[in-house]
Amino acid sequence: MAASKFTQAVTTIHAALYGTQPAHPVFVTETNAAAMGVQAYANSKVMSVADGGLSNSALATTVLTNMGINNTALNDALVSYFATAPADRGFVIVQLGQILTALADPTHPQFATYGAAAEVWNSTQAAAYIYSSNPLNVVPAPSEELPDVTSSTAFTAKSDNIVGTGLNELFSAPLSQNEFAGGVSNTLSSADKLNGGAGTDTLAAEVVPEFFGATGNNQIDVQPRTTSVEVIKFEAREFGSNDISTKTVSIDAKWMSAVEMIGSSYSDANLVIENLTTLTDAGVARNTEAITITMDHTDEFNSDGDASDLTVYFDEDYLLAGQTAQSQAFYFLLDEAAELAGNSNRLARIDVDGIRFTLAGSTTVQELQAPAAQLAGTHAGFVAAL
């Protein structure tokens, strides 16, 4: 499921009303409800005063406190809004979240007053989407305990080369209007590069078949290059005729490294992920079990007669189990003068009672001692003694 105004409505309501973010099953159910109508969904989450809900004053204080912007002026204004539209208090909260999001823009006239709070809000909202959209998260999480996340970064219809930060980040790639060929096309393409940097990063992309040329007839696999992006979600969009054989989107994952979780999310078309590897960014192959394959709320037969399938093909070189890592270090000790003179006693001027060294990134001296090596006299004896 790509981030959208519907997911944002859900995370806004939960953050503002409860100071938490929902478990994945609740997130899915309520996102579907929001898709049927954001206003109706939001209002359903806020009980009216007549039905025993919070008073306008109490609700305003709760919402503004959870959003990090509670002050007398805003509180009075929000109480007034609630009083004017008592049946739309939930929708007012969603709109307030949208306003706060916009205040993170340094050019906004109120940035000096609310910019810092807006940046925190946006970071929390991005973290909320990452948490609640993960099928493994089956309990709600307090907003303040969510991992730090910078504002989400969106791909464009052009060739992108995006570099992330040291925080957990969300990278979104929705479909985009194609101003040259008409219709819509991917913002995540074979021309894109993404380096998520440190942290646990998520890529959420809507995808249809990629094409080259201007007509759309020459289709190829989508083959982006990603590094340090741990969680990847593809929403394969349905297209073409009623023939299910024409409704497959293919992702070539050969240049996607450090992946920990990858799969289909809210797809309507079939999705094929091929050439998946277990490589880390350093080029080290992990066991195949290091990667989790996910299929989350995809289309099924009851809706339109053609369910969405997910097929994942690993590169055969990365179907691994029981792999262990082993490191080796080679040390060469040489008395150059003795070497050039052909002197067989080449250990005479070298300290041969052991080896002392440090590892990269550490100041701790490692020491391997073998006093008997000092008496060895020959290279072979020295090696045997060590």
C-alpha positions in Angstrom: 0.0 0.0 0.0 1.5 3.3 -1.1 1.2 6.3 1.2 -1.8 8.3 0.3 -4.3 10.9 1.6 -6.2 7.9 3.0 -3.3 6.4 5.0 -2.5 10.0 6.1 -6.0 10.5 7.4 -5.7 7.3 9.5 -2.3 8.1 11.0 -3.4 11.7 11.7 -6.6 10.6 13.5 -4.7 8.1 15.6 -1.9 10.4 16.5 -4.2 13.4 17.3 -6.8 11.4 19.3 -4.8 8.7 21.0 -1.1 9.6 20.7 -0.5 6.2 19.1 -0.3 4.5 15.8 -2.5 1.5 14.9 -1.5 -2.1 14.5 -1.3 -3.2 10.9 -4.8 -5.0 10.8 -6.5 -1.9 12.1 -4.5 0.4 9.8 -5.7 -1.7 6.8 -9.3 -1.7 7.8 -9.4 2.0 8.5 -7.5 2.9 5.4 -10.1 1.1 3.4 -12.8 3.0 5.3 -11.1 6.3 4.6 -10.9 5.4 0.9 -14.7 5.2 0.9 -14.8 8.8 2.2 -12.2 10.6 4.4 -14.8 12.9 6.0 -17.2 10.1 7.0 -14.3 8.0 8.3 -12.8 10.8 10.4 -16.1 11.8 11.9 -16.8 8.2 12.8 -13.7 8.2 15.0 -14.9 11.2 17.1 -18.0 10.7 19.2 -20.3 13.6 19.4 -20.7 15.4 22.8 -24.4 14.2 22.8 -23.2 10.6 22.5 -20.8 10.9 25.4 -17.7 12.2 23.5 -15.2 14.7 24.8 -16.3 18.3 25.1 -15.1 20.7 22.5 -12.6 22.2 25.0 -11.3 18.8 26.1 -11.0 17.5 22.5 -9.1 20.6 21.4 -6.6 20.3 24.2 -6.1 16.6 23.5 -5.6 17.1 19.8 -3.3 20.1 20.0 -1.2 18.6 22.7 -0.7 15.4 20.7 0.2 17.5 17.7 2.7 19.5 19.7 1.2 22.9 19.1 -1.1 23.6 22.1 -1.4 27.2 23.0 -4.2 29.5 24.1 -4.9 31.1 20.7 -5.0 27.9 18.8 -7.0 26.2 21.5 -9.7 28.9 21.4 -9.8 28.8 17.6 -10.2 25.0 17.5 -12.9 25.1 20.2 -14.7 27.6 18.0 -14.4 25.4 14.9 -15.7 22.4 16.8 -18.7 24.4 18.0 -19.5 25.6 14.5 -19.3 22.1 13.0 -20.0 19.6 15.8 -20.7 16.8 13.3 -17.4 17.3 11.5 -15.0 17.4 14.4 -13.1 14.4 13.0 -12.7 16.0 9.6 -11.5 19.3 11.1 -8.7 17.3 12.9 -7.6 15.8 9.5 -7.6 19.2 8.0 -5.6 20.6 10.9 -3.0 17.8 10.3 -2.7 18.8 6.6 -2.2 22.5 7.6 0.5 21.5 10.1 2.3 19.4 7.5 2.5 22.5 5.2 4.0 24.6 7.9 7.3 22.7 7.6 8.0 24.7 4.4 10.6 27.4 5.3 8.9 29.8 2.9 5.6 29.6 4.8 4.8 32.9 6.7 4.2 30.9 10.0 7.3 28.7 9.7 9.1 30.7 12.4 6.4 30.0 14.9 5.3 26.4 13.9 8.1 25.1 11.6 9.9 23.1 14.3 6.6 21.5 15.5 5.6 20.8 11.9 8.9 19.0 11.1 8.4 16.8 14.2 4.8 16.1 13.1 5.9 15.2 9.6 8.6 12.9 10.9 6.2 11.1 13.2 3.6 10.7 10.4 6.3 9.2 8.1 7.3 6.8 10.9 3.7 5.9 11.5 3.1 4.9 8.0 6.3 2.7 8.0 5.2 1.1 11.3 1.5 0.5 10.6 1.9 -0.7 7.0 4.3 -3.4 8.1 2.3 -6.7 8.4 4.6 -7.8 11.3 3.4 -5.0 13.6 0.2 -6.4 15.2 0.0 -4.2 18.2 -0.4 -0.4 18.3 2.7 1.8 19.1 2.8 5.1 21.0 3.8 7.9 18.6 6.8 8.9 20.7 8.2 5.4 20.6 8.2 5.2 16.8 11.7 5.4 15.2 12.9 8.8 14.0 12.0 9.3 10.4 12.7 12.3 8.2 10.0 13.7 5.9 9.2 11.2 3.1 10.9 11.7 -0.2 9.0 11.2 -3.5 10.4 10.0 -6.8 9.6 12.1 -9.9 8.8 11.3 -13.5 12.4 12.2 -14.4 15.6 10.2 -13.7 16.2 10.3 -9.9 19.4 9.9 -8.0 18.2 10.1 -4.3 20.5 9.8 -1.3 19.0 9.3 2.1 20.2 10.3 5.6 21.2 8.4 8.7 17.5 8.2 9.9 14.7 5.8 9.0 13.1 7.2 5.9 10.1 6.6 3.6 10.6 6.9 -0.1 7.4 7.0 -2.1 7.0 6.4 -5.9 3.4 7.0 -7.0 2.3 6.9 -10.6 2.7 10.2 -12.4 1.0 12.0 -15.3 3.1 11.5 -18.4 3.0 14.8 -20.2 4.7 13.5 -23.3 2.9 10.2 -24.0 -0.3 10.9 -22.1 -1.8 8.8 -19.4 0.3 7.8 -16.4 3.6 6.1 -16.0 6.0 5.0 -13.2 8.0 7.4 -11.1 10.2 4.4 -10.1 12.0 3.3 -13.2 15.1 1.6 -14.5 16.7 5.0 -14.8 16.4 5.6 -11.0 19.0 5.2 -8.2 18.3 5.3 -4.5 20.7 5.1 -1.6 18.8 5.0 1.6 21.8 5.5 3.8 21.8 4.4 7.5 18.7 3.5 9.3 15.8 1.2 8.3 14.4 2.7 5.1 11.2 1.8 3.2 10.4 2.2 -0.6 6.7 2.1 -1.4 6.1 2.2 -5.2 3.0 1.9 -7.5 4.1 0.2 -10.7 2.8 -0.6 -14.1 4.9 -2.1 -17.0 7.8 0.1 -18.0 8.3 1.0 -21.7 10.9 2.6 -23.9 10.1 4.9 -26.8 7.1 7.2 -27.0 4.3 4.7 -27.9 4.2 2.5 -24.8 4.3 -0.6 -27.0 7.9 -1.6 -26.1 7.6 -3.0 -22.6 10.5 -4.0 -20.3 11.0 -5.0 -16.7 11.3 -2.2 -14.1 14.9 -2.4 -12.9 15.9 0.3 -10.4 19.2 0.4 -8.5 18.8 0.6 -4.7 21.2 0.3 -1.8 20.6 0.4 1.9 16.8 0.2 1.4 15.6 -2.6 3.7 11.8 -2.7 3.2 10.3 -2.6 -0.4 6.6 -2.7 -1.2 5.2 -2.8 -4.7 1.6 -2.1 -5.6 1.1 -3.6 -9.1 -1.7 -1.7 -10.8 -4.2 -3.5 -13.0 -4.1 -2.6 -16.7 -4.9 -3.9 -20.2 -7.8 -6.2 -21.2 -9.8 -8.7 -19.2 -7.2 -11.3 -20.1 -5.4 -12.0 -16.9 -2.3 -13.1 -18.8 -1.8 -9.4 -19.8 -1.8 -8.2 -16.2 1.6 -8.9 -14.9 4.2 -6.3 -13.8 7.8 -7.5 -13.6 10.5 -6.1 -11.3 14.1 -7.1 -12.0 15.8 -6.9 -8.6 19.3 -7.7 -9.5 20.6 -4.3 -8.5 18.7 -4.1 -5.2 21.0 -4.7 -2.3 20.6 -5.0 1.5 16.9 -5.9 1.1 15.3 -7.4 4.2 11.7 -7.5 3.2 10.1 -7.3 -0.2 6.8 -8.1 -1.8 3.3 -7.1 -3.0 1.1 -4.6 -1.2 -2.4 -3.9 -2.3 -1.7 -5.1 -5.8 -4.5 -5.7 -8.4 -2.2 -7.0 -11.2 0.1 -10.0 -10.9 3.6 -9.1 -9.7 6.8 -11.0 -10.6 10.0 -10.2 -8.8 13.0 -11.8 -10.4 16.8 -12.1 -10.0 16.5 -11.3 -6.3 19.8 -11.6 -4.4 20.7 -11.7 -0.7 23.7 -9.4 -1.2 24.5 -6.7 1.4 25.7 -3.3 0.3 29.3 -4.6 0.8 28.6 -7.5 -1.6 28.4 -10.2 1.0 25.9 -13.0 0.3 23.5 -13.8 3.2 21.4 -16.9 3.7 18.2 -16.8 1.7 16.2 -16.7 5.0 17.6 -13.2 5.6 14.9 -11.9 3.2 11.1 -12.0 4.1 8.7 -12.2 1.2 5.4 -10.4 1.9 2.0 -10.4 0.1 -0.3 -7.9 1.8 -4.0 -7.4 1.0 -3.9 -8.0 -2.7 -6.8 -8.4 -5.1 -8.8 -11.6 -5.0 -11.3 -13.4 -7.2 -14.5 -12.1 -5.6 -13.8 -8.5 -6.6 -13.4 -8.9 -10.4 -12.7 -12.5 -11.2 -8.9 -12.3 -11.5 -6.8 -12.5 -8.3 -3.4 -10.9 -8.0 -0.5 -13.4 -7.8 3.0 -12.9 -6.5 5.9 -14.8 -7.9 9.4 -14.3 -6.6 12.5 -15.8 -8.3 15.9 -15.7 -6.5 19.0 -15.6 -8.5 20.1 -19.3 -8.2 23.5 -18.3 -6.8 21.7 -16.9 -3.7 19.7 -19.9 -2.7 21.9 -20.3 0.4 21.6 -21.9 3.8 24.1 -22.4 6.6 26.5 -19.9 5.3 29.1 -18.5 7.7 31.5 -15.6 7.4 35.2 -16.2 7.6 37.9 -13.6 7.5 41.6 -14.0 6.8 44.6 -11.7 7.2 48.0 -12.1 5.6 51.1 -10.6 7.1 54.5 -10.4 5.3 57.7 -9.6 7.2 60.8 -9.0 5.2 64.3 -7.9 5.8 64.8 -6.2 2.4 68.6 -5.8 2.7 69.0 -9.5 3.5 66.6 -10.4 0.7 68.7 -8.3 -1.8 72.0 -9.8 -0.6 70.7 -13.3 -0.8 71.3 -13.8 2.9 69.4 -16.8 4.1 69.2 -15.5 7.7 66.4 -13.1 6.9 64.9 -13.0 10.4 68.0 -11.5 12.0 66.8 -7.9 12.0 63.1 -8.5 12.5 61.2 -8.6 15.8 59.9 -12.1 15.5 58.4 -12.8 18.9 54.9 -12.1 17.7 52.6 -9.7 15.8 50.8 -6.6 17.1 48.1 -4.8 15.1 44.9 -2.8 15.2 41.7 -3.4 13.3 40.1 -0.6 11.3 37.8 1.6 13.5 39.4 0.4 16.7 42.3 1.6 18.9 42.7 -1.7 20.7 46.0 -3.4 20.0 45.6 -7.1 19.1 48.6 -9.2 20.1 49.8 -12.6 19.0 52.8 -13.7 20.9 55.1 -16.7 20.4 58.4 -16.4 22.2 59.6 -19.6 20.6 59.4 -17.9 17.2 62.4 -15.7 18.2 64.6 -18.8 18.2 63.2 -20.3 15.0 66.0 -19.0 12.8 64.2 -19.8 9.5 61.0 -18.6 7.8 59.5 -22.1 8.0 60.4 -22.4 11.7 59.0 -18.9 12.4 55.6 -19.8 10.8 55.4 -23.1 12.6 56.1 -21.4 16.0 53.4 -18.8 15.4 
